[in-house]
């Protein structure tokens, strides 16, 4: 699994970002860190801290296994 992000300007001729699975995992760790979270302390990432103890709009993006991404829980960019 990986992640490819395209700009919201309708130009899909090339991605803005493209990561492999390991690159995506590193991105999520850094994103969590920017939100004041240590992903390895969270439930589902080897830690015991439950997600209901944190408040971040990125929770739907962070709180799932790397191999089971769904976009239905992600906030709309519109």
N, C-alpha and C positions, 0 to 999 in steps of 0.2 A: 504494500500500500504506500501511497505517497500523497502529496498534496500539490495541486496546481491552482494558482490564483490568477484570475484575469482582471483587468481594470474594469470599473463600472461605466466606462465611456462607450461601450459597444464594440470596441476594437478587440477582437479575439484572435488577431493574426499571430500574436505571440503572448505567452504568459508573462506576468510581472514577476512571479515567483514559482519555482518548482522544486520540491524536495522529495527525496527518497523517504522511506519509512523512518530510518534513523535520523535523518535531517528534520523530519516532521516532529519526532519525539523531542529533539533538542529545542526546536522552536517552541513547543508547548511548555517545556521546562522553563525557558527564558520568559515566555509570556506569563506564566504563573508567578515567577519571581518578580516581574514588574508589577504584579498585582499584590505583592507581599505574601505570596504563598510559596511553600516548599513542596513541590509535587510529590516527592518521595515520602512526605509525612502524611499524605492524604490516603483515604481508603481507596483501594483499587490500584495504588501505586506502591504498595509495600508498607504503608503506614496505617495508623489506626484512627486518624482524625476524620470524622465524618464531614461530608460536603455540606450538610445543613448547618454547620458551624461557621461557614464563611459566606460573605456577601460580595459577589462579583457578577457583573453581567456576562462574564466569560465562562461561568460555571457550565453551561450546556456544551461549550466547546472543549473544556478541560476534563469534565467528569464523564469519561467513557473510555473503553479500551481503544488502543490505537488501531485495532483491526476490526472495529465495529462502528464506523462512522455513519451517522445519519444526519441529514440536514434538516429534518423536521423540527428539531429542538433549537436550531440556531436562529437568532433574531434576523429578521429581514433587513436588508440594507436600504429598503425603500422608505 
